[in-house]
Amino acid sequence: MNMISTRDSAKEGRSYSDVLLAGLAPDGGLYVPSEYPLFSHAELGALKGASYQDVAYAVKKRLIGGDIPDEDLREMVARAYSEDSFGITDEGNIVPLVRVEDDFYVQQLSLGPTAAFKDMAMQQLGQEMQHELKKRREHLTILGATSGDTGSAAEAAFKGLDTVTLFMLSPEVGMSAFQKAQMGMLSGGNIFNISVRGRFDDCQDLVKELKNEAEFSKLGAVNSINWGRISSQVPYFFSGYLQAVERVGDVVDFVVPSGNFGDMLSGYIAKQMGVPIRRLIVATNENNVLDTLFKAGVYELNSAQVTSSPSMDISKASNYERLAFDVLKRDAQALTKYMKEFESKKRVDLKDYGVSADDFAKLGFSSDTSTHANRLQAIRDVYEKCKYVIDPHTADAVTVGFREKRSDGVPMICMGTALPVKFEDTIKEALGFVPERPARFKDLEKGLPENAFQVIDVDAEQLRQYIREHAPISG
Ligand SMILES: *Cc1c(COP(=O)(O)O)cnc(C)c1O
């Protein structure tokens, strides 16, 4: 697979494995394939009824394009999506559709080790990074920052891998007891949890500061712009589609609760790869940067507010650059100007670039916003209809999904991005009770070992010392 940067007009290609270990391209752009591989209806039909592992293998094989030997890829997919790491599954299906009412489904993507859809990408990313590092005989030290979900998903995926050492910064105050326990229990071996006496922004600033220094510039990242993560999210749109339709060729609508636009972008890529998706519906919470974008064509930086679907509390949507590249007809020069204008003026209008929100609609996109009251109502509605409890992020998707549903028999699939166990306060507010926890999360908070977190001040020197003491920087 030939990978190019959204900002590189020279179109100098790199391979899939090259970009797997990289974050941003050196020119500041994001990596995308030079073209999307296409599945025919016959090829899609051959996957109908296949296990998730088989679907993931087929889709990733095309996106990797020969860079990883088939046999190795098969083993990685099997390890990433084993019944072991996904707990009890619906007859082995790790991404089942839950029927809410006729032609309306929640696709549950959160049965993985940390109960969030981020496991779907991280589990596979861990396997692929280990494979590539072994091949190169290299070791990678990763430094990341998390406000909750990403940290635990990354730690669960990288735990025990001998090629990777992971340092994860998190704010001392702000995470839930459940999130703290999820991360703390993974401390030890190659996983180092560092609690910063500050906020999430302080954690991010510390990461940026160190990565700008020669000594730490080689530290790796696992943030949501990594192409290995995006490409590992494409298969579950194939799987959701194949589960929902009677015949390949029939269309479906997807609605995705969006923050950094990684999940929704993966759905767009599935559509470009030939999955007959009619509509790609973006659901935001009160932080509705993306809703404004898709309705008006204006991309404007926002100051994020804290909501009850916190994993979508974003001020900008980093992965949008990849879609903007396509909307600007893959003109890297225009894209670079567009993104630079956004970075300097905090606002950019597609109209000034000869395209508009209509061009999003032509690709199947639409959007809407959900609020705290909407979330509570959606949690109640779904529970009343089918006795199933959804989490607040999924509730944002369901809110918009109900609004947008047409009575034309086309299945609407809402992406279920976390389990309710992670957000029990909001569930209690909506339903008046908290559902029984899955067995593996019972009493989780009580299992938090002492000294699971190294506590530091917002002080780069303390962080430098700690990393030097505990890891090889690169190998
Ligand atoms: C990260 C996350 C999202 C948003 O996904 P993006 O890819 O950032 O758009 C939605 N729901 C949950 C539970 C998440 O953890």
PDBQT file of the ligand as one rigid body, heavy atoms in Angstrom, charges set to zero:
ROOT
HETATM    1  C1  LIG A 501     -13.230   8.083  21.697  1.00  0.00    +0.000 C 
HETATM    2  C2  LIG A 501     -14.680   7.852  21.892  1.00  0.00    +0.000 A 
HETATM    3  C3  LIG A 501     -15.652   8.397  21.018  1.00  0.00    +0.000 A 
HETATM    4  C4  LIG A 501     -15.288   9.302  19.858  1.00  0.00    +0.000 C 
HETATM    5  O1  LIG A 501     -14.576   8.646  18.839  1.00  0.00    +0.000 OA
HETATM    6  P1  LIG A 501     -13.749   9.479  17.768  1.00  0.00    +0.000 P 
HETATM    7  O2  LIG A 501     -13.059   8.471  16.954  1.00  0.00    +0.000 OA
HETATM    8  O3  LIG A 501     -12.799  10.336  18.555  1.00  0.00    +0.000 OA
HETATM    9  O4  LIG A 501     -14.724  10.315  17.003  1.00  0.00    +0.000 OA
HETATM   10  C5  LIG A 501     -16.986   8.101  21.242  1.00  0.00    +0.000 A 
HETATM   11  N1  LIG A 501     -17.360   7.340  22.290  1.00  0.00    +0.000 NA
HETATM   12  C6  LIG A 501     -16.462   6.809  23.151  1.00  0.00    +0.000 A 
HETATM   13  C7  LIG A 501     -16.966   5.993  24.292  1.00  0.00    +0.000 C 
HETATM   14  C8  LIG A 501     -15.106   7.041  22.988  1.00  0.00    +0.000 A 
HETATM   15  O5  LIG A 501     -14.229   6.512  23.858  1.00  0.00    +0.000 OA
ENDROOT
TORSDOF 0
